[in-house]
């Protein structure tokens, strides 16, 4: 959606408009898709926000459930090492 100049009316439309404004100021850019499995924390934040029907602004810190997931993932990595 960021690659097209159409007016997006979805829930993420405001973010897409922000990206378009940034692109006006930038000469070189590229978009890269990251699979959900590559970033469990970002996926969990998005899933929880949709489930709770709330907007989350990650200014200063992340929600407590995200901190818990991070700790669990770090423990799992330590066990595998």
C-alpha positions in Angstrom: 0.0 0.0 0.0 2.9 2.3 0.6 4.0 1.9 -3.0 0.8 3.3 -4.5 -0.5 6.9 -4.3 -4.1 6.0 -3.8 -6.0 7.3 -0.8 -6.2 4.4 1.6 -9.3 4.3 3.8 -8.4 1.4 5.9 -7.4 1.5 9.6 -3.8 1.9 8.7 -4.5 4.7 6.2 -3.0 7.4 8.5 0.2 5.5 8.7 0.3 5.1 4.9 -0.2 8.9 4.5 2.7 9.5 7.0 4.9 7.2 4.9 3.9 9.1 1.7 4.9 12.4 3.4 8.3 10.9 4.4 8.9 9.7 0.9 8.4 13.2 -0.5 11.5 14.2 1.5 13.6 11.2 0.8 15.3 10.4 -2.5 16.3 6.8 -1.8 14.1 4.3 -0.1 13.0 0.7 -0.4 10.3 -1.4 1.2 11.0 -4.8 2.6 8.5 -7.4 3.8 9.4 -9.1 7.1 7.6 -12.3 7.8 5.5 -12.4 11.0 7.7 -15.2 12.4 10.8 -12.9 12.3 9.3 -10.5 14.8 7.1 -12.2 17.4 7.0 -9.1 19.6 5.6 -6.9 16.9 3.1 -9.5 15.9 1.9 -9.9 19.5 1.5 -6.2 19.9 -0.6 -6.0 16.8 -2.7 -9.0 17.7 -3.3 -7.8 21.3 -4.3 -4.3 20.1 -6.8 -5.8 17.6 -8.2 -8.2 20.3 -8.6 -5.4 22.8 -9.7 -2.9 20.2 -7.3 -0.3 21.5 -4.6 1.8 20.0 -1.1 1.4 21.4 1.5 4.1 21.2 5.0 2.8 22.0 6.4 6.0 23.3 8.9 5.4 26.2 8.0 1.8 26.7 6.0 -1.3 25.6 3.0 -2.8 27.4 3.7 -5.3 30.3 2.6 -8.3 28.3 5.2 -7.4 25.6 7.9 -7.3 28.3 6.9 -10.7 29.6 7.1 -12.2 26.0 10.5 -10.7 25.6 11.7 -12.3 28.9 10.2 -15.7 27.9 11.9 -15.5 24.5 15.3 -14.7 26.1 14.9 -17.6 28.5 14.1 -19.9 25.6 17.2 -18.8 23.7 19.4 -19.3 26.7 18.1 -22.9 27.1 18.8 -23.7 23.4 22.4 -22.4 23.7 
